[in-house]
Amino acid sequence: MNVKWKDEAITTWAGEELPISRQKACLLDHLPNVSGSMKVKQFPGGYSNLTYFISMGDT
């Protein structure tokens, strides 16, 4: 069987968004040298445990 897995983060599904302002505040409390806009994407393969990709700044 030839199966190709491509687990690439995509735009967050409707209804599964994170509270970005609260998440960003928490991250900035613990990572004071980080700045910039926060971007959140979602890995589509998870159903029981949703997994997100969070980036801040120029990443």
DOTORDO-418593 format. One record per residue: x, y, z of N, C-alpha, C, O in turn; residue number from 1; residue in three letters. Coordinates in steps of 0.02 Angstrom, whole numbers, plus 32768, in hexadecimal, padded with zeros to 4 digits. Each point is the difference from the previous one (the first is absolute). Example, Ala and Ser with C-alpha at 12.3 -4.5 7.8 and 13.67 -1.06 7.14 Angstrom:
REM DOTORDO-418593
8294	7EE4	8186	7FD3	803B	8000	802D	803C	8000	8034	7FFF	8021	1	ALA;
7FBA	8036	7FBB	802A	803B	8003	7FD9	8037	8025	8019	8037	8008	2	SER;
END
This chain:
REM DOTORDO-418593
802A	7FC6	8000	7FD6	803A	8000	802D	803E	8000	802C	8006	802A	1	MET;
7FC7	8027	7FA8	8027	803D	7FFC	7FD5	803B	8018	7FD6	8019	7FDB	2	ASN;
8035	7FFB	8062	7FD9	8036	801D	802F	803B	800D	8034	7FF8	8020	3	VAL;
7FB9	8042	7FC8	8027	803D	800E	7FDB	8027	8035	7FC6	8012	7FF8	4	LYS;
805D	7FFD	803F	7FE4	8029	8035	801C	8046	7FF9	803C	800A	7FFE	5	TRP;
7F98	8025	8000	8015	8046	7FFE	7FD9	8024	8036	7FC7	8014	7FF5	6	LYS;
8057	7FF3	8043	7FDE	8021	8038	8016	8048	8002	8030	8013	8022	7	ASP;
7FAD	8016	7FB9	8010	8046	7FFA	7FC9	8029	8021	7FC4	7FF4	7FF7	8	GLU;
8051	803E	8031	7FCF	802A	8023	7FD8	8029	7FCD	801B	8019	7FCF	9	ALA;
7FA4	7FED	803F	7FD3	8024	7FD4	7FDA	8035	8029	8008	8004	803D	10	ILE;
7FCF	8023	7FA2	7FD5	802F	8023	7FD4	7FDB	8032	7FE5	7FCB	7FF1	11	THR;
8014	8051	804A	7FD9	7FE0	8035	7FB8	7FF5	7FEB	7FE1	802C	7FE2	12	THR;
8004	7F99	802C	7FBB	7FEF	7FEE	7FCF	802B	8028	800E	8011	803A	13	TRP;
7FBB	7FFF	7FA9	7FCC	8028	8021	7FE8	7FDB	803F	7FF2	7FC4	7FFE	14	ALA;
800A	8060	8038	7FEA	7FE3	803F	8038	7FE4	802A	7FF5	7FED	803A	15	GLY;
8048	8010	7FAB	8039	7FE5	8024	8037	8034	800A	803B	7FF0	800B	16	GLU;
7FB2	8050	7FF1	802F	8036	8008	8017	8005	804A	7FDB	7FED	802D	17	GLU;
8061	802C	7FDD	8019	800D	8043	7FF2	8048	8013	7FF9	802B	7FD5	18	LEU;
8001	7FE4	806D	7FF9	8045	8016	8043	8024	7FFA	8027	8002	8030	19	PRO;
7FE7	8018	7F95	8042	8019	7FF0	8019	8036	8031	803B	7FFE	8013	20	ILE;
7F9B	8031	8001	8018	8035	802C	8017	7FE4	8043	8033	8017	801B	21	SER;
7FAA	7FB8	7FFF	8015	7FE0	803F	803F	7FD7	7FF7	802D	8000	802B	22	ARG;
7FD7	7FDC	7F9E	803B	7FD7	7FF2	803E	802C	7FF8	8035	7FF1	801B	23	GLN;
7FC3	8046	7FC0	8039	802D	7FF5	8017	801F	8042	803C	8005	800C	24	LYS;
7F96	8010	801E	8011	801D	8041	8028	7FCE	802A	8031	8013	8020	25	ALA;
7FB9	7FAF	7FE0	8022	7FCC	8027	8046	7FF4	7FE5	8030	7FFC	8027	26	CYS;
7FD7	7FFF	7F97	8043	7FF6	7FE3	802E	803A	800F	803B	7FF5	8010	27	LEU;
7FAC	8048	7FEA	802B	803B	800D	8014	8004	8049	8036	801A	800F	28	LEU;
7FA1	7FCE	801E	8013	7FFD	8047	803B	7FD2	800B	802A	800D	802B	29	ASP;
7FDA	7FBD	7FAF	8034	7FCE	800A	803B	8008	7FD0	8035	7FE5	800C	30	HIS;
7FC1	803F	7FBD	8034	800A	7FCE	8006	804B	7FF1	7FE9	8017	7FCC	31	LEU;
8036	800F	8061	8000	8048	7FFA	8026	801B	7FC4	7FF4	8039	7FEC	32	PRO;
8038	7FA0	7FF6	8027	8018	7FC6	7FDD	7FF4	7FBE	801B	8011	7FCB	33	ASN;
7FA9	7FD3	8037	7FDA	7FF2	7FC3	7FCF	803A	7FF3	7FE3	801B	802F	34	VAL;
8016	7FF7	7F92	7FD1	8036	7FEE	7FE5	7FF3	7FBB	8015	7FD1	7FDD	35	SER;
7FBC	8058	800F	7FE4	7FFA	7FBD	7FBB	7FE2	8001	7FE5	7FEE	8035	36	GLY;
7FFF	800C	7F90	7FBC	7FE4	7FFB	8003	7FB4	800A	8032	7FDF	7FF2	37	SER;
7F97	8008	8028	7FFA	7FB8	800D	7FD6	7FE0	7FCA	7FCA	8018	7FF0	38	MET;
804E	7FB0	7FF5	7FDC	7FDB	7FCD	7FF2	7FBA	801B	802C	7FE1	801E	39	LYS;
7F98	8007	7FD7	7FED	7FBD	8017	7FE6	7FD8	7FC5	7FD3	8017	7FDC	40	VAL;
8048	7FAE	801A	7FE7	7FD1	7FCE	7FF3	7FBE	8023	8014	7FF6	803A	41	LYS;
7FCA	7FDE	7FA4	7FEC	7FC1	801E	8018	7FC6	7FD5	7FFE	8003	7FC3	42	GLN;
8018	7FC8	805E	8011	7FC3	7FDC	7FC0	7FD8	7FF6	7FDF	7FF0	8032	43	PHE;
800F	8000	7F90	7FBF	7FE2	7FF2	7FFA	7FB6	8013	7FC8	7FE6	8000	44	PRO;
806E	7FF8	8010	7FFC	7FB8	800B	7FE3	7FEB	8044	7FEF	7FC6	8008	45	GLY;
800D	8068	8027	7FE9	7FED	8043	7FB5	8007	8008	7FE2	8031	7FE9	46	GLY;
8000	7F9F	8038	7FB8	8003	800C	7FF2	8001	804C	7FD5	8025	8017	47	TYR;
804F	7FB3	800E	7FF6	7FFE	8048	8028	8037	8023	7FE7	8020	802E	48	SER;
8056	7FEA	7FBB	802C	8032	801E	8013	8033	7FCA	802B	7FF3	7FD6	49	ASN;
7FB5	8046	802C	800E	8033	7FCE	8046	801B	800B	8015	800C	8039	50	LEU;
8010	7FFE	7F90	8045	8017	8004	8006	803E	7FD5	7FEA	8002	7FC7	51	THR;
8036	8031	8056	8007	8040	7FDE	8048	8013	7FF7	802C	7FEA	8026	52	TYR;
7FE2	803E	7FA8	8042	801D	7FF3	7FFA	804B	800E	7FDA	8023	7FDF	53	PHE;
804B	7FF4	8052	7FFE	8047	8014	8043	801F	7FEF	8034	7FE6	8013	54	ILE;
7FCA	8053	7FCB	803D	8025	7FF1	7FF5	8049	8012	7FC8	801A	7FFE	55	SER;
806F	8007	8012	7FFD	8047	8010	803B	8023	7FDF	8036	7FE2	7FF9	56	MET;
7FC0	805C	7FF4	8035	8026	7FE2	8008	7FF1	7FB6	7FD0	7FF9	7FDB	57	GLY;
806F	8002	8010	800F	7FF7	7FB9	8001	7FB8	7FE9	8015	7FF3	7FC8	58	ASP;
7FD5	7FDF	8062	8003	7FB9	7FEC	7FC5	7FEC	7FD7	7FFB	7FC6	7FEB	59	THR;
END
